[in-house]
Amino acid sequence: MASPNKVNLSRMVYVVYGHPDLAAFEKFAEDFGFAFAERSADGHLYLRGYGIDQYIYIAFQTALGKPKEFLGAGFMARTSEDFERACKMDGAQLVDISGRPGGGKMVRIPDPNGFAVEVVFGQQERSVPKQGISHVVDGQPNVNLAMEKPRKGVFNRFNPGPAMIHKLGHFGYSTDNHAATSAWYSGNFNFKATDIVHKPGDRSAEILSFYHLDLGEEYSDHHCLLLSIHWGPGKSGTSVHHSSFEVEDVDTQMMGHKYLTDKGYRQMWGVGRHVIGSQIFDYWYDPTGFAIEHYSDSDVVNQDTPTCYQSDTPGSIWGPSTPATWD
């Protein structure tokens, strides 16, 4: 529900990453299912899906000798009033994005850990196909079940190639500043917790917090922001964990999995189905070492969905065990 005291966001739009070898990442991005949108004069690479957003991933070449870098994420303001409210937040800085695909205006706000929340408004939206892009030839025949066979006289045939991406679904941070980070995002924006995993017997000791955008009666993705404590020993600070991109269906996802496997890319975890969010997941490492995910068939929620508190929840309903190195 829109709050007059918060910056109300309508959707997540893009993430921003720096790569020491941008050319290697660009080849991976093509194989992963991104479409090329534009290369700016300063060399920034804008990648899109087939959804309404002009770009869903901004990649840039890091300076010589500099490590990989995650800068933050961009969100769309619901109204011009919400954009103006964002401009008044502490540390807010207006940035000229008139030269980016789709134009619009943007304000950059630092979060408690120094990462950017970029709030965009007035960007021209892309026209979209009438249905999602599936690897199933001629669309998506209905699935034949054990006792119901709606797909009569129609064969499932599949196109090879990358799993074409629809949109950015979510991203997440691993942090030792969990409480303050959660309070800042939920206090300043319309982020609402869908699921919170906590230590057994102590609701206040949050381990994983999954936030969706509260759009009132309108449904939104189960989560667009994930905040996790560090899993590995001796970890400190805050770092990006992964970014996740939606594909049309499980067959498209599995054809993309095969394509990436045949290309020799390194898988992180999958294929499986998460308990929280229900989505089918497939995590990979890009050539830089960032974790990146394909997902399909995820839950959606609205204002009537209560926050669920739980503990000892496994990472998946089915699929491989959670990797020992997951941070």
Rosetta blueprint (number, residue, H / E / L):
1 M L
2 A L
3 S L
4 P L
5 N L
6 K L
7 V E
8 N L
9 L E
10 S E
11 R E
12 M E
13 V E
14 Y E
15 V E
16 V E
17 Y E
18 G E
19 H E
20 P L
21 D L
22 L H
23 A H
24 A H
25 F H
26 E H
27 K H
28 F H
29 A H
30 E H
31 D H
32 F H
33 G L
34 F L
35 A E
36 F E
37 A E
38 E E
39 R E
40 S L
41 A L
42 D L
43 G L
44 H L
45 L E
46 Y E
47 L E
48 R E
49 G L
50 Y L
51 G L
52 I L
53 D L
54 Q L
55 Y L
56 I L
57 Y E
58 I E
59 A E
60 F E
61 Q E
62 T L
63 A L
64 L L
65 G L
66 K L
67 P L
68 K L
69 E E
70 F E
71 L E
72 G E
73 A E
74 G E
75 F E
76 M E
77 A E
78 R L
79 T L
80 S H
81 E H
82 D H
83 F H
84 E H
85 R H
86 A H
87 C H
88 K L
89 M L
90 D L
91 G L
92 A L
93 Q E
94 L E
95 V E
96 D L
97 I L
98 S L
99 G L
100 R L
101 P L
102 G L
103 G L
104 G L
105 K E
106 M E
107 V E
108 R E
109 I E
110 P E
111 D L
112 P L
113 N L
114 G L
115 F L
116 A E
117 V E
118 E E
119 V E
120 V E
121 F E
122 G L
123 Q L
124 Q L
125 E L
126 R L
127 S L
128 V L
129 P L
130 K L
131 Q L
132 G L
133 I L
134 S L
135 H L
136 V E
137 V L
138 D L
139 G L
140 Q L
141 P L
142 N L
143 V L
144 N L
145 L L
146 A L
147 M L
148 E L
149 K L
150 P L
151 R L
152 K L
153 G L
154 V L
155 F L
156 N L
157 R L
158 F E
159 N L
160 P L
161 G L
162 P L
163 A L
164 M L
165 I L
166 H L
167 K E
168 L E
169 G E
170 H E
171 F E
172 G E
173 Y E
174 S E
175 T E
176 D L
177 N L
178 H H
179 A H
180 A H
181 T H
182 S H
183 A H
184 W H
185 Y H
186 S H
187 G H
188 N H
189 F E
190 N L
191 F E
192 K E
193 A E
194 T E
195 D E
196 I E
197 V E
198 H E
199 K E
200 P L
201 G L
202 D E
203 R E
204 S E
205 A E
206 E E
207 I E
208 L E
209 S E
210 F E
211 Y E
212 H E
213 L E
214 D L
215 L L
216 G L
217 E L
218 E L
219 Y L
220 S E
221 D E
222 H L
223 H L
224 C L
225 L E
226 L E
227 L E
228 S E
229 I E
230 H L
231 W L
232 G L
233 P L
234 G L
235 K L
236 S L
237 G L
238 T E
239 S E
240 V E
241 H E
242 H E
243 S E
244 S E
245 F E
246 E E
247 V L
248 E L
249 D L
250 V H
251 D H
252 T H
253 Q H
254 M H
255 M H
256 G H
257 H H
258 K H
259 Y H
260 L H
261 T H
262 D H
263 K L
264 G L
265 Y L
266 R L
267 Q E
268 M E
269 W E
270 G E
271 V E
272 G E
273 R E
274 H E
275 V L
276 I L
277 G L
278 S L
279 Q L
280 I E
281 F E
282 D E
283 Y E
284 W E
285 Y E
286 D L
287 P L
288 T L
289 G L
290 F L
291 A E
292 I E
293 E E
294 H E
295 Y E
296 S E
297 D L
298 S L
299 D L
300 V E
301 V E
302 N L
303 Q L
304 D L
305 T L
306 P L
307 T L
308 C E
309 Y E
310 Q E
311 S L
312 D L
313 T L
314 P L
315 G L
316 S E
317 I E
318 W E
319 G L
320 P L
321 S L
322 T L
323 P L
324 A L
325 T L
326 W L
327 D L
